[in-house]
Amino acid sequence: MQFEGFSNPIPAARHAYPYLLVLQADWIEDMPERIVAPVVPRDSMRLDAVKLTPIVVIDGREHAVMVPALTAVRARDLRESIGSFAAERDTLLAAIDYLFFGI
């Protein structure tokens, strides 16, 4: 499930944050929550901190992974997968390192 994207299961937040990307390691799967980053269409916001907001493509459109906005959601609520973003692993990990360690 790590680096898998999902449609946002929270109806009230879906307009602003249509997708969530799981960043939590798979081996911690027995926890009821998953750490996710919201994913938003790139054209819906001004992106100054690109290193913190990696770009992924969903349905042919660029989206920003909002690493500084990490949150937890219940694993059981993540139902509608939009696919894996494991190919972006290095960029996503670089954003996490930058957020927490400044490197």
N, C-alpha and C positions, 0 to 999 in steps of 0.2 A: 504494500500500500504506500510505502514511502515514494514521494514524487508523483503520486497519482492525483489527478485533478477531479473535482466533483462539482456539480451544480450546487450552489449554496442552498442548504436545506432550511434556512431561516427566511420565511417569506418577507418579513419586514425589512430585511437587509439585502435581499436579492437584487433590487434595483441598483443600489450603489455598488454592491459587491456580488456580481453574478456567479462567481466561481470561487472555490477554495482549493488550495494545493497543500497536500499533506507533506510535512517536512520531518515529522517524527520517525525515528528508526523503527523498522519492522519488528525487531526483537523485543520491543516494549509493547507487544500487541495485547497483553492481558489487562492493560489499563483501560478503563471505560472511555477515556477521552483521547483525542488525537490533537497534536499541535499542528495548526494550519496557518497559512498566510492567505489573506484575501487576494483575489485576482480581479483586476479591473481593466476595461478597455483603455488602451494607451491614449487614444484621442479624447478621452473624457477628463483628462487631468494634465496639469503641467508637471513634467518630471525633471527635477533638478538633480536629484540624487540617484542617477541611473545605476550606480554601483550597488545601491541598496534596493533597487527595484528592477530586477532582471526582467527582460522581455521574453515572452513566450508567444507562440502563435496558436490561436484557437479558431477553428473554422475560417482560416485564411486571414484573420485579423490579429494585429499585435495587441497583446495584453501585458500589463505590468503586474509582477508578483510583489505585493506590498509587504516585504520582509519586516519592516519596522512595525507593522500592525499585527504581529503574531497573536494568535488567540487559541483557545481550546474549544473543540466541539465534541459532542458525544459521537463515538465511533459508529454506533448503530444508526445515527442520522445521516451518515455519508452513504447515500444509496445510488445516486445517479452519476456514475463515472463518465468523465469526458476523455479519459485516456491517461497514459503515462507520460510524464515529462522527465523521465530518467536520463534522456539524452542531454538535458540541460543541467545535470547534476553538478558539474564543476562551477558553473555560473551561480547556481543557487547556493552552493556551499561557500563560495567566495562572498556572497552577500551576507550570509549568516556570520562568517568570520569577521567581516567588516563591521557589522552591527555590534557584536559582542566583544571583539578583541581589537578593532581598529586596524586590522591587517588585511 
